[in-house]
Amino acid sequence: MEWYDYVKVLMKHKGVTQEDLMPVFGVKTRGAVGHYLLGRREPSLKQIKAVAAHLNVSIASLVDSENEASLMEGAYYDELNNISSTLTPDSKSKLMDMAELLRSAERVNLERKQGGEPH
């Protein structure tokens, strides 16, 4: 996953629009932001730092592919919390239990792919 894919996930999760990122990238149109978010333009280090600060994440989480699992896990976990807020306490507990099981299975799969022993 590329840095801009992480940014798009974070934007969706945090309710940030391309318009919100115009001053962050130092551009005047949403289309210009779109070029960065589609990989058509490469941001400067200054722009990457500004995007990370605006989204309240580390620079490493945007540019380091090894952070993919934790970033996606956090976004999905938060999304589950949003969904679960409309459920009864019992249904919410069941949903969170299922999510935890899936997360554990994914960790094992990821560790196997990376050649390690599952914990």
NURO-9889 format. One line per 3 residues: number of its first residue (from 1); for each residue z, x, y of N, C-alpha, C. Coordinates in steps of 0.2 Angstrom, whole numbers. Each point is the difference from the previous one (the first is absolute). Layout:
NUM> Z/X/Y/Z/X/Y/Z/X/Y ~ ...
END
This chain:
1> 0/4/-6/0/-4/6/0/4/6 ~ -4/-1/5/-1/4/6/6/-3/5 ~ 1/5/5/5/-2/5/-1/-7/4
4> -6/-1/1/-2/-7/3/2/-6/-4 ~ -1/1/-7/2/-5/-4/8/-2/0 ~ 4/6/1/7/-1/1/1/-4/6
7> -3/2/6/1/-3/6/-2/-7/0 ~ -5/-2/-4/-2/-7/0/5/-4/-4 ~ 3/3/-5/5/-4/-4/6/-1/5
10> 2/6/3/6/-1/5/-1/-5/6 ~ -6/0/2/-2/-4/6/1/-8/-3 ~ -3/-1/-6/1/-7/-2/7/-2/-1
13> 4/5/-3/7/-1/-2/4/-1/7 ~ -2/4/5/4/-1/6/-2/-4/5 ~ -6/-3/-1/-3/-5/5/-3/4/6
16> -3/6/-1/-3/4/5/-7/-1/0 ~ -3/-1/5/-8/-2/1/-3/7/2 ~ -7/0/-1/-4/5/3/1/1/8
19> 1/-6/3/1/0/7/6/4/2 ~ 5/-1/-4/7/3/1/-1/8/0 ~ -5/2/-5/-1/7/-1/-5/3/5
22> -3/-4/5/-4/3/5/3/6/4 ~ 6/-2/3/3/6/4/2/5/-4 ~ 2/-1/-7/3/5/-4/-6/5/-1
25> -6/-2/-2/-6/4/-1/-3/3/7 ~ 2/-3/5/-3/1/7/-7/-2/0 ~ -1/-6/-2/-7/-3/0/0/-6/4
28> -6/-3/2/0/-6/4/-2/-6/-4 ~ -2/0/-6/-2/-5/-4/2/-1/-7 ~ 1/-6/-3/2/-1/-7/-5/4/-4
31> -6/-1/2/-6/3/-4/1/8/-1 ~ 3/3/5/1/7/-1/6/2/-4 ~ 5/-5/0/5/1/-5/-2/-1/-7
34> -5/-5/-1/-3/-1/-6/-3/6/-3 ~ -3/4/4/-4/6/-2/5/4/-4 ~ 6/1/3/5/4/-3/3/-3/-7
37> 0/-7/0/3/-3/-5/-5/-1/-6 ~ -6/2/1/-5/0/-5/-2/7/-2 ~ 3/5/3/-2/6/-2/-6/3/3
40> -3/-3/5/-6/2/4/2/5/5 ~ 6/0/2/2/5/5/6/4/-2 ~ 1/6/1/6/3/-2/5/1/6
43> 6/-2/-1/5/0/6/2/8/1 ~ 2/1/6/4/6/1/7/0/-3 ~ 3/6/0/7/0/-2/4/-4/5
46> -1/1/6/3/-4/5/0/-8/-1 ~ -6/-2/-2/-1/-7/-2/4/-2/-6 ~ 0/4/-5/3/-1/-6/8/-1/1
49> 2/5/4/7/0/2/2/-7/4 ~ -5/-2/4/2/-6/4/-1/-6/-4 ~ -4/0/-5/0/-6/-5/6/0/-4
52> 2/5/-3/6/1/-4/6/-3/4 ~ 1/2/6/5/-2/4/0/-7/2 ~ -6/-3/1/-1/-7/2/2/-4/-6
55> -2/2/-6/2/-4/-6/6/2/-3 ~ 4/5/3/7/2/-2/0/3/-7 ~ -5/4/-1/0/4/-7/-1/7/1
58> 1/4/-5/-1/7/1/-8/2/0 ~ -1/5/3/-7/3/0/-2/1/-8 ~ 4/3/-3/-1/1/-8/-2/-6/-3
61> 3/-6/1/-1/-6/-4/-7/-2/2 ~ -3/2/5/-7/-2/2/-5/5/-3 ~ 1/6/-1/-5/5/-2/1/3/-7
64> 6/-1/-3/2/3/-6/-1/-5/-6 ~ -5/1/-4/-2/-5/-5/6/-1/-5 ~ 4/5/-1/6/-1/-4/5/-5/2
67> -1/-2/6/5/-6/3/-3/-7/-1 ~ -6/0/-3/-3/-6/-1/4/-5/-4 ~ 3/2/-6/4/-5/-4/6/-3/4
70> 4/5/4/6/-3/4/-2/-4/6 ~ -6/2/3/-2/-4/5/-2/-7/-2 ~ -4/-1/-5/-2/-6/-3/6/-4/-2
73> 4/3/-4/6/-3/-3/4/-3/6 ~ 1/3/5/4/-2/6/-3/-6/3 ~ -7/0/1/-3/-6/3/0/-6/-5
76> -1/1/-6/0/-5/-5/7/-3/0 ~ 5/4/-1/7/-2/0/1/-5/6 ~ -2/3/6/2/-4/6/-4/-7/0
79> -6/0/-3/-4/-6/-1/3/-5/-4 ~ 3/3/-6/4/-5/-4/6/-3/3 ~ 3/4/4/6/-3/4/-2/-5/4
82> -6/0/4/-3/-5/4/-1/-6/-4 ~ -3/1/-6/-2/-6/-4/7/-3/-3 ~ 4/4/-2/6/-3/-3/5/-3/5
85> -1/1/6/4/-4/5/-1/-7/0 ~ -5/-3/-3/-2/-7/0/3/-3/-7 ~ 2/4/-5/2/-2/-6/8/-1/-1
88> 2/-4/-5/7/-1/-1/3/6/-2 ~ 6/1/0/4/6/-2/-2/2/-7 ~ 0/-5/-4/-1/2/-7/-8/2/-1
91> -4/-3/3/-7/2/-1/-1/7/4 ~ 3/1/5/0/7/3/2/5/-4 ~ 6/-1/-3/3/5/-5/-5/2/-6
94> -3/-6/-2/-5/1/-6/-6/4/3 ~ -3/-1/6/-5/3/2/1/8/1 ~ 6/1/3/2/7/1/1/4/-6
97> 3/-3/-5/0/3/-7/-6/2/-3 ~ -5/-5/1/-7/1/-3/-3/6/4 ~ 1/0/7/-3/5/4/3/7/-2
100> 6/0/-1/4/7/-2/-3/2/-7 ~ -1/-4/-5/-3/2/-6/-7/2/1 ~ -4/-3/4/-7/3/1/0/6/4
103> 5/1/4/0/7/4/2/5/-5 ~ 5/-1/-4/2/5/-5/-6/2/-5 ~ -4/-5/-2/-6/1/-4/-5/4/3
106> -1/-1/7/-5/4/4/3/7/1 ~ 6/1/0/3/7/1/-2/4/-6 ~ 1/-3/-6/-1/3/-6/-7/2/-1
109> -5/-5/2/-7/1/-1/-2/6/5 ~ 3/0/6/-2/5/5/2/7/-3 ~ 6/0/-2/3/7/-3/-4/2/-6
112> -3/-4/-4/-4/1/-6/-7/3/3 ~ -2/-3/5/-7/2/3/1/7/3 ~ 6/2/3/1/6/3/2/5/-5
115> 0/-2/-7/2/5/-5/7/1/-1 ~ 4/-4/3/8/1/-1/2/-5/-5 ~ 7/1/-2/3/-4/-5/3/-6/5
118> 0/-6/-3/3/-5/4/7/0/0 ~ 4/-2/5/7/0/0/3/-6/-1
END
